[in-house]
Amino acid sequence: MKKFLSKIMFAAVAIISATGFTSCNNADDPYVPEAANAQEQQDKSSAVPAYGVVLSDNLLDMYDVMLVLHSGDQSKEVALTKTNAQSQENLDAKTIRYKYFYTEVNGRQGVDCVEAKVTPKADIKTTLENMPNEEVTMIYGSGPMKAVYDANGKYMGDIDKLLITVRSHILPSKMLVEYNGTMEYDSYTKVIEAALSQKN
């Protein structure tokens, strides 16, 4: 009788053990930690409407550029200068690009739309007259985008890939020509304003 009970106990332990191992190694069970991790990553990031600009140094030498940023009922004017750019990049010995990036207006997250105001500098004639009379490349561009930040507030992405950038080839002498009472450099302000004004 003892031998019989012993065999039954041994069989029961073997069945329970096998069932336990099968349960732990079931490949059909969803891997919950990955799903939780994905949700956690989603919670850690947020996307807001943003606006980026790029301008070349020669354009900033000739023009004053002002942006009016709008977010809901908030508005703010921002002057774009070489000193308040977020970053700069040397393209070659003659050209530097300055980059600007905005994600809020007076503390309100997001940039809904942007109006650009471009005016010739007071000494633009002198600047153009002192340039070598050879083709000059001016760079300007902008673009609305969704800015995504990680949990530490770091921007994730490359704004250059999202900007529509124009390379305009001009001759300084032609910019000093007058057409119908308007200087060519004055007419050019409308072209730059159109390229920098954006709606999200």
MOBEL-V109317 format. One line per field, one symbol per residue. ss: DSSP state (H for helix, E for strand, - for the rest). psi: psi as a letter, one per 20 degrees, with the letter a starting at -180 (. if undefined). burial: # if it has 16 or more other C-alpha atoms within 10 Angstrom, else .. A space follows every 50 residues. Layout:
BEGIN
ss: ???
psi: ???
burial: ???
END
This chain:
BEGIN
ss: -HHHHHHHHHHHHHHHHHHHHHHH-------HHHHHHHHHHHHH-EEEEE EEEEEEHHHHHHEEEEEEEEE--EEEEEEE------EEEE-----EEEEE EE-EE--EE---EEEEEEEE---HHHHHH-----EEEEEEEEEEEEEEE- ----E---HHHH-EEEEEEEEHHHH--EE--EEHHHHHHHHHHHHH-EE-
psi: gghghghggggggggggggghgghjoiipqnghgghgghggghiqqpqpr pqqpqqhhghhhqpppqoppocjqqpppporhhjqhrqpohahhppppqq ppirolipqqogrpppopqqqhkhggghhiqqmrppoppqrrpqroppqa hjjpporohhiiqoppoppqphhhijqppljpqhhghhhhggghhipqp.
burial: ............................................#.#### #####################...#....###..#..#......###### #####...############...##..#.......##############. ........#...####.....##.##.......###..#..##.####..
END
